Amino acid sequence: MNKDSMEFVVYLIHACADRWHMTPKQVYRKLEEAGCIKGYLIPHYDILHTQGSGYLVDDIQKYLAVRGVSI
């Protein structure tokens, strides 16, 4: 993980926390449980970082739902 992708992941954790009314720590645990950070966000950083935060939060929520992780 390079600096840019790490900053991107931190930004998304906070964006999700704001939208879902959770703490960043809770969101991080959900993302880790689903393998979202290492399996989706970092490998696809080049494409994902060009998208808007609203779209990305919705996309992450769908990713978690498919993997059985509830918000």
Stockholm file with secondary structure:
# STOCKHOLM 1.0

chainA/1-71         MNKDSMEFVVYLIHACADRWHMTPKQVYRKLEEAGCIKGYLIPHYDILHTQGSGYLVDDIQKYLAVRGVSI
#=GR chainA/1-71 SS CCHHHHHHHHHHHHHHHHHHTCCHHHHHHHHHHHTHIIIIITTTHHHHTTSCHHHHHHHHHHHHHHTTCCC
#=GC SS_cons        CCHHHHHHHHHHHHHHHHHHTCCHHHHHHHHHHHTHIIIIITTTHHHHTTSCHHHHHHHHHHHHHHTTCCC
//
